[in-house]
């Protein structure tokens, strides 16, 4: 009888271990860091600034986009973030000490990126650099204005310069003046 009791206890322990042992070898999904929004978070380990919820809202053909996101400066010194999309001029963003600049809000217009050449639904590689560090590259999502809360962030086309009307030439009298007596 004693051997049956020991055997059933051993089997119960094995069943219990088998049913709960998976948590010992699989990662806990609640400990995996991720961006809980449409954008991505970028932490420049070499520089003082961080970027939060970065994404681009582009027009239908992806030729122009608005950079949306927050740049955080937790330091006691003013710092500048340089945002570079391959093949385009870098954009420099100064951020005061201890401040956050949120692009695409009522307080701050989005940063316009002309010649983006990336369709909505794709990602674009952007290099973020602050301070003396080498910076960080990140794949930033490109969205469109389908969702109502992004509709106002779609870039509008730049107004094309209107041609100045050419004034009509004023006829000038080229004849030689008549001699006076």
C-alpha positions as CSV (number, residue, x, y, z in Angstrom):
1,X,0.0,0.0,0.0
2,X,2.8,2.3,0.9
3,X,4.4,1.8,-2.5
4,X,1.1,2.8,-4.3
5,X,1.0,6.0,-2.2
6,X,4.6,6.9,-3.1
7,X,3.9,6.0,-6.8
8,X,0.8,8.2,-7.0
9,X,2.6,11.1,-5.3
10,X,5.5,10.8,-7.8
11,X,3.1,10.7,-10.8
12,X,1.2,13.7,-9.4
13,X,4.4,15.6,-9.0
14,X,5.4,14.8,-12.6
15,X,2.0,15.9,-14.0
16,X,2.1,19.1,-12.0
17,X,5.7,19.8,-13.2
18,X,4.7,19.0,-16.8
19,X,1.7,21.3,-16.7
20,X,3.6,24.3,-15.2
21,X,7.1,23.7,-16.5
22,X,6.5,25.6,-19.7
23,X,6.8,28.9,-17.9
24,X,10.3,28.1,-16.9
25,X,11.5,27.9,-20.5
26,X,9.3,30.4,-22.4
27,X,9.7,34.1,-22.1
28,X,7.1,36.1,-20.4
29,X,5.3,38.3,-22.9
30,X,4.6,40.9,-20.3
31,X,8.3,41.6,-20.0
32,X,8.9,42.2,-23.7
33,X,9.1,46.0,-24.4
34,X,7.3,47.3,-27.5
35,X,5.7,50.5,-28.8
36,X,2.1,50.3,-27.8
37,X,1.1,52.7,-30.5
38,X,1.4,53.2,-34.2
39,X,4.8,54.8,-34.0
40,X,8.2,53.5,-32.7
41,X,10.3,54.6,-29.7
42,X,14.0,55.4,-30.4
43,X,16.5,55.7,-27.6
44,X,19.9,56.9,-28.7
45,X,22.2,55.2,-26.2
46,X,25.0,57.6,-27.1
47,X,23.0,60.8,-27.0
48,X,20.9,62.7,-24.5
49,X,17.6,62.8,-26.5
50,X,14.9,60.2,-26.9
51,X,12.2,60.0,-29.5
52,X,8.7,58.7,-28.6
53,X,6.0,57.4,-30.9
54,X,7.7,58.4,-34.2
55,X,5.8,57.8,-37.4
56,X,5.2,59.6,-40.7
57,X,1.8,60.5,-42.2
58,X,2.2,60.6,-46.0
59,X,0.0,61.7,-48.9
60,X,-1.5,59.1,-51.2
61,X,1.5,58.7,-53.5
62,X,4.1,58.8,-50.7
63,X,5.9,61.8,-52.2
64,X,5.5,64.1,-49.1
65,X,5.2,63.1,-45.5
66,X,4.8,64.8,-42.1
67,X,7.0,63.5,-39.2
68,X,5.0,63.0,-36.0
69,X,6.5,62.2,-32.7
70,X,7.8,63.6,-29.4
71,X,11.5,64.5,-28.7
72,X,12.3,64.3,-25.0
73,X,15.3,66.0,-23.4
74,X,15.7,64.8,-19.8
75,X,19.0,66.6,-19.3
76,X,19.9,69.9,-17.8
77,X,21.4,71.1,-21.1
78,X,19.9,72.2,-24.4
79,X,20.4,69.6,-27.1
80,X,19.8,69.1,-30.8
81,X,18.3,66.1,-32.6
82,X,19.3,65.5,-36.2
83,X,16.8,63.5,-38.2
84,X,18.1,62.1,-41.5
85,X,16.2,60.3,-44.2
86,X,18.6,58.7,-46.8
87,X,19.1,61.0,-49.7
88,X,17.5,64.0,-48.1
89,X,18.7,67.1,-46.2
90,X,18.9,66.5,-42.4
91,X,16.4,68.2,-40.2
92,X,17.7,69.7,-36.9
93,X,15.4,69.9,-33.9
94,X,16.6,72.0,-30.9
95,X,15.1,70.9,-27.6
96,X,15.5,73.0,-24.4
97,X,16.7,71.4,-21.2
98,X,14.1,69.3,-19.5
99,X,11.5,69.8,-22.2
100,X,9.6,67.7,-24.7
101,X,8.7,68.9,-28.2
102,X,5.7,67.1,-29.6
103,X,5.3,67.4,-33.4
104,X,1.9,67.1,-34.9
105,X,0.0,68.6,-31.9
106,X,-1.9,71.9,-31.4
107,X,1.4,73.4,-30.1
108,X,3.8,72.2,-32.7
109,X,3.4,71.6,-36.4
110,X,4.6,68.3,-37.9
111,X,8.0,68.3,-39.6
112,X,7.5,68.2,-43.4
113,X,9.6,65.8,-45.4
114,X,9.5,66.6,-49.1
115,X,10.6,63.9,-51.7
116,X,9.9,61.1,-49.2
117,X,9.3,58.5,-51.9
118,X,7.7,55.9,-49.5
119,X,4.2,54.7,-49.8
120,X,1.8,54.5,-46.8
121,X,2.0,51.0,-45.3
122,X,5.7,50.7,-45.7
123,X,8.6,51.8,-43.4
124,X,11.4,54.2,-44.0
125,X,14.8,54.0,-42.4
126,X,15.6,57.2,-40.5
127,X,18.8,58.0,-38.6
128,X,18.4,59.8,-35.3
129,X,21.5,61.5,-33.8
130,X,21.9,63.7,-30.7
131,X,25.0,64.8,-28.8
132,X,28.4,63.4,-29.7
133,X,27.1,59.8,-30.3
134,X,26.9,57.9,-33.5
135,X,23.1,57.9,-33.4
136,X,20.5,55.2,-34.1
137,X,18.8,54.0,-37.2
138,X,15.2,52.9,-37.0
139,X,12.5,51.7,-39.4
140,X,9.7,54.3,-39.0
141,X,6.2,53.4,-40.2
142,X,4.6,55.5,-42.9
143,X,0.8,55.9,-42.4
144,X,-1.9,57.6,-44.4
145,X,-5.0,59.6,-43.4
146,X,-7.5,56.7,-43.4
147,X,-7.9,56.9,-39.6
148,X,-9.9,59.9,-38.6
149,X,-7.4,61.1,-36.0
150,X,-4.6,61.2,-38.7
151,X,-6.7,62.8,-41.4
152,X,-5.6,66.4,-40.4
153,X,-1.9,65.3,-40.4
154,X,-1.8,64.4,-44.1
155,X,0.5,66.9,-45.7
156,X,-1.0,69.3,-48.2
157,X,0.7,70.1,-51.4
158,X,2.8,73.2,-51.4
159,X,1.1,76.1,-53.2
160,X,2.6,76.3,-56.6
161,X,4.0,79.8,-57.3
162,X,1.7,81.7,-59.6
163,X,3.3,83.4,-62.6
164,X,3.5,87.1,-62.2
165,X,1.6,88.7,-65.0
166,X,4.1,90.3,-67.5
167,X,3.3,94.0,-67.9
168,X,2.5,95.1,-71.4
169,X,5.4,96.9,-72.9
170,X,4.8,100.7,-73.0
171,X,5.3,101.9,-76.5
172,X,8.1,104.4,-76.7
173,X,8.5,107.0,-79.4
174,X,11.8,106.1,-81.1
175,X,11.5,108.7,-83.7
176,X,14.1,111.5,-83.6
177,X,12.7,114.8,-82.2
178,X,11.9,117.4,-84.8
179,X,14.4,120.3,-84.9
180,X,13.1,123.5,-83.4
181,X,13.7,126.9,-84.8
